[in-house]
Amino acid sequence: MSPDLPPVVPSVTAELVGALPPRLRKRLDAGVTKLVARPAVRDGDTVRIAVDDDTDLVLHAPGGAVTRADAIRCGCLLAPDCLHRAAAASAAPVADEAPAGDPEKPETPDEPETAPAAEAEAADDAANAGRRAAARAVSDAAAAVLEAGTDGAGAVLQAELLHAAHTARLAGLPRLSAAAVAVVTGVRAARSGDPGYRLTDLAGALAGVLGVAHRLPHATGPELTDLRGTARQPYRPDGSLRLYGLFSEPVLTATGYAGAVTWTADAEGRLYTVADVAPGGPARATGAADRAVRIGDTSLTHRELSRAGLAVSGATVSPTGRLGAGAGVRAVRASGVAWRAEPLDRLWAVPAAEQVSRALNGGRDLLFLEVTPVGAVRETAGDCLLADCDGLSVLLTTAHDDPSLPCRENLRLLAAVGRGRLRIVARLVPGPFPRALLLAAEHPADPDARVDLGLDRLQHADLPGGVVAPPDRALPAGDEAPLHLLRRRVHQAVSGGRRVLAFAGDRPGDGARLRRAGLATAGDLLDDLHAAAADRSRDVFGRLLPADTDRFGRSWLAAAVYTDAVERALCADAWGATATGAGGARPPATPIH
């Protein structure tokens, strides 16, 4: 995936790939690889790629996204049915499509307000049938991606899932559509070696899309409303607000977006965000701190707002707390306060266990903690900061690994403090050991100041005098349920597909070990997952028949949902918190755009 290209809506990618003849479909993945290696030149709404010395490929993106197939033009002899146009759409980030109308409520103002009962029932049946068909299409396409794994899910399988996502949106299922798009962007990030790619995130996205598609045909009432979702989050009027800056964090996503989000709080401790996120890469993220926030007429930058305040009139707020920037919104700079002063001080007064319970049960995943740095801990993925939080050992890791951001170096310097209590803001990472992503912290030498750890750079001179970095430490010992035996297979399927589990087979004793640990269900799920992976029938001539992707998808989904539920329970236990409700619900990601 190339962040240099403008985002392309799913329907365009599906149309261009679907129009390719079979011989060109086989060459599409190679074409994508070749195309992303070519330089792209942006001029306003147009991006131009030199395919060779004599041929240019042009993408026209009015409004920032390609929304029509004819907006991608190629000068080669095979155009418009050439490989280059489909390769460009397959290499670009996926754009949001305009929300589709509700098929149950078409805009027909000239018709009577009420329809005969028979007609209404027939329309309702047709709408439900359309939704079931759309859910089935998404389920089949997502199962095919899982069957292939990221190693085998090339541009053709991605386009089929994007086509299913477009169909779901037209059927009034925006949540399912968005979940399918999230899988495609995750697969592209994995195949392109994007440093922001996380296997656990893609596994969660696959479980999400398969889970929603599985539940939709049988859902009614409030559950159906929740599973359908909303195309766009509506902003509600919220009058006048007096906000106090908390911190800013960079945004650098695997989907090709970058920028910053600044978090603020009102006098009651409610959180609000101001976001500036658009297509771009690390350079846009690093420069975001010094760009003016997009709200009212204020000239405050994100860096300034994170330490100052804001008085807003005519405010509009989304359900996730994001402030709108409509024409009627007015905002002026106001004074800010230190973290240890009211009203921000109350955020740190909530016990850590209560904050974790809130996050695990669907609330915000931000944690406001007071910790004492203990020292650095070396892990495979890099150094972590081991800290004491009222007797609880917590691992603090970096929110971003991109070397253009100062996250990792700042963490190393904080690990060298070695004494004194610091207030921090972190994002919960569910797991059997207390872990969180470190976002902001009090300045080690000045508790009235703070450091946005993804945007500001600490210096050795900023540390208290005489500090010597403590030696690397080992993780605290503790008993851990062997859930990783099942989690590993769930993740292996995402990367390598069904064939990896079919070839690997069950390691001797894995199921028995799970059962001895009291995880009998995990043992059964592991056995069923391997059986589904190895289930290949043959025809009368002994040839292998196509695999049952539906059975494998259902077995994998059961294992993924169970693993998630147990991990949530283990996370709650590690923090001394409580988690309620069914499994499969992860702490919500920070809203960025």
Summary of the structure (lengths in Angstrom):
residues: 593
radius of gyration: 25.5
end to end distance: 19.2
largest distance: 83.0
contacts: 2007
relative contact order: 0.09
helix: 41%
strand: 22%
